[in-house]
Amino acid sequence: MLSLSNTYNDEELREFNSRIEKVTGDPVEYACELKFDGASISITYRKGLIFRALTRGDGSRGDDVTLNIRTINSIPSKLAAKNIPEEFVIRGEILMPRAVFDRLNEERAAEGLSPFANPRNAASGTLKMLDPRIVASRGLDCNFYFLFADELPHETHYENMIEARSWGFRVPESIRLCRNIEEVIAFINHWESERKKLPFDIDGVVVKV
């Protein structure tokens, strides 16, 4: 689970688009998604059931948190769809809603404990706890953003994520298919002004070819 490349400049995005179009020889479309600020998770499903859930760790080796993942309501333990691969990996971001974060910090202050620094650290720390019952009480959530399998139902990332939503995974409604780089920039500008209205923290936008 490698780190993403960053840019904070519209012109760099346009230059990136030009390089891609030189390689493809054609205009390209982009799937744009919000980069939620939480703890990354990679979940393997076999025959429609959760097999293993791993944290990002150092990018190549993470912690097994399968038992804790099963306590999060927005992560389906069993899939009923008929068209799912025999085995696949889906990746997402474990999140703590701001309202839950504020409540937990109030409780910790009343008990004389140090507050959590931010929702991301609180979500990450909760995910690694040894007692699944405490994890279940923390109100964690999960949004999904990537699907891997030997045979995927569709050819594009965007279509596969919409398909994953039909299987029962929480794929945010904010995901958009942008027809050109100017639509990408418009998507970024829109969410820059709307980010505070979301129940979770975000730290940017992910753009996928």
N, C-alpha and C positions, 0 to 999 in steps of 0.2 A: 504494500500500500504506500506508494511513493508520494512525495510532496508535489504540489502543483506549481507551475510557473506563474509568476505574478506580473501584472502590469497595472499602472494607474494612469495611463495616458491613452486618449482616443487615437492619436496618430500611430502609436505602436500597434494598436488593434488593426488599424487600416493597413499598416505595413505587413502584419501577420497575414491578413486576408489576401494581400497581393501575392505573398510568397506561396500560399496554399493554392491560389488560382493558377499560378504559373506551373505548379506541379501537376494539377488536375487538368488544366486546359479548359476548365469550365467554371462557371459560378458555383459556389458551394453554399449549403445551408448549415445553420448552427442550431444545436439544442442549447438553450440557456436556462440555467437553474440557479436558485439562490444557494449560496455557500453558508449553510447553517453552522453556527459556532458551537460544536459539541464534541462528543467523543466518537471517533470513527469505529465502525464495527463491520466485520465480515462474517456472514452467516451462510453455512452450507446446509442445503436441504437435500435429503435423499428420499425418494418415493413419497414426496409431499410432506415430510416430517423434518423438523429441525434436527440436524445431526451434530453440528458443532458451531459455536460462535466464538470468534477471536477478536481481541482488540487490535489496534494498529501496532502497538509496541514500538519497535525501532524501525518499522517499515517492512521487515521480513519475518519477524518473530514477535507474536503478541501473547497476551494472557487468555487462557480458556475461561470464558465467562458464560458458558452455556446455561448453567442452572439459573443464573441471574437474568439472562435474556428471556427465559420462559415466563418471568413474572411481569413483563412489560406488555400491557394490553394491546398496544398498536402493532405488536409483532406476532403474526399468526403462527401458532405451534403446529397446526395441521392445515393443509391446503386441500380444497375440494375440487378445484378446477381440473378439467380433463386433459387440457393441452399443455401441462407443465412438463419440462424435461425430467427425465429420471433422476438426474442430479444437477444441481446448479448452485452458484454462489451469488448472493445478493449483498450489496454493500449499502450502508446507511450511516446516519449520524444520530447517536443517542443524545437526547436533549432534555433539559430541565426547564419547564416553562417558568417565565419570570415570576408569576404569581406563586408558584410552589417554592421557588428560590427565596422569595421574600418571607414566606411563612416559615420556612426552615430556619432562616437567620433570626427571626423573631424568637423562635423556640430555643435556639442555641444561646441567644443573648439572655433569655430568662433563666437558663441553666448555668450561666456563667462561662459558656464555651465561646471560643473564637468563632466569628462568622466565616462563612465561605467567601472566598474572594470574588467569584463570579459564577454564573450558571454552568459554564463549561467545566470548570474545576470540580464543581459540586456533582455534575453528572458523571465525570470520569472517576472520581473517588467512590461514588455510590456503586458504580458498575463493578468495581473490584472488591466490594465488601464480601465477607465470608458468609454472611447470613442472608439468604434470599428473601427472608421475611422483611428485613429492613429495606432491601431494595424495592420490594413490592409496595412498601408504604411511602416511597419517595416520589411517586407520580411521574416517573420517567416516561418519555415519549421517543418515537423514532420516525425519521423521514428517510426514505430510500432514494438512491441516486445512481446505482450501477448494477448491471446484471451480466453474469458470466455463465456460459454453458458451452458444451461441445456443439450443440445445435440449438440456436435461438429461434424463437418463432418468427422474427422479422429481421430485415437487413440493416435497419437503422437503430441507433441508440434511442432516439425519441420514441419510435414505435414500440420498442421493447419495454421501455419504462411505462408507457400507457398500458401495455399488456400486463406488466407486473401489477399495476394498480387493479386490474380486473381479477387478478388472483387473490387479492386481499391485502396487498402491501400499500402503505401510506406513501404515495408519490405525490408531492405537493402540487396543488392546482396552479402554482406560479410557473411551472415548467412551460417553456414556449419554444416553438419551432420558428426561427428567424430566417427569412429568405435571403438576407444579405447583411453585410457588416453594419450598415446604418440602422437596421432594425435591432441589431445586437446593442448598439450604443444607446438607442432609445430605451431598450429594456433596462439597461444598467442605470440610466438617468432616472427612470421611473421609480425603481426600487431604492435608489439612493434617497429619494424624498419620502418614500413610504415605509422605510425599514422600521421606524419606531412604532408603527401600528401593529407589527407582528407580535405574536405571543412568545417568540423565541428570538435570541440574538442572532444576527448574521454578520459575517465579516467580508462580504463581497458577493460576486456573481461568478459562476463557473460557466465557461463557454466551451462546448464540445463540437468538433467537426462531425 
